Amino acid sequence: MNPCSVPAPQQDSEGDGRWNSIHNRFLSDAKGKDADVIFIGDSILQALEHTEVWNQWFAPLHCLNFSIHKDQTQNVLWRIKNGELDHVDPKVIVVHVGTNNVDYTPEQVCEGILEIITTIREKHPSAYIVLPSLLPRGQHPNALREKNSKINQLLREKVLNMNKVEMVSIDKGFIQTDGTISHHDMHDYLTPTNAACRKAFEPIYDLLQQLLSEGEPEKDLTPSE
């Protein structure tokens, strides 16, 4: 059985029950807050919540962010199967996970992400699922960067004909002509800086605006005489 597709809580490596307490806070937020958009995933999305970009673009769209540092596909799957999407009715769910599954093949990670999509679809048949591509990582070309690129390629092929599932490339402009990534874009060569988040997540913001306005009455844009 593919371990990337088997729900599992994140190991309590810090010994303080932190991951479980964050999960419980998300359960509480799900019951207490209405959200049109839910972000769920790993540190890439978690870091986004602490940027100007989040406050300027995403918070006004009624977004909740259920993302946890170091989460892998099996951890996000566990959280979804254990209630995080049970008391909400989002129009859009944004999923980003897979870059932390460093010990697995691209095929296994892709399968894990597809299992997450299937589980979300069972709970929210009409929600739109948006998949930002995995970002490149590491200062210089490396095997993990190649793996993320392969996962993106596999996933794009798999979701191409899925209804209400869209993969969005957010990885353009990170790799420089010499193959390196600048610390101005990723201070740790994994997580985008505030400026890089603006560059990466603008296509997501544009798509969310489009999806959230679908079905609303057309605004009369004719200038008044």
Secondary structure by P-SEA (a helix, b strand, c coil): cccccbbbccccccccaaaaaaaaaaaaaaacccccbbbbbcaaaaaaaaccccccccccccccccccccccaaaaaaaaaacccccccccbbbbbcccccccccaaaaaaaaaaaaaaaaaacccbbbbbcccccccccccaaaaaaaaaaaaaaaaacccccbbbbbccccccccccccccccccccccccaaaaaacaaaaaaaaaaaaacccccccccccc
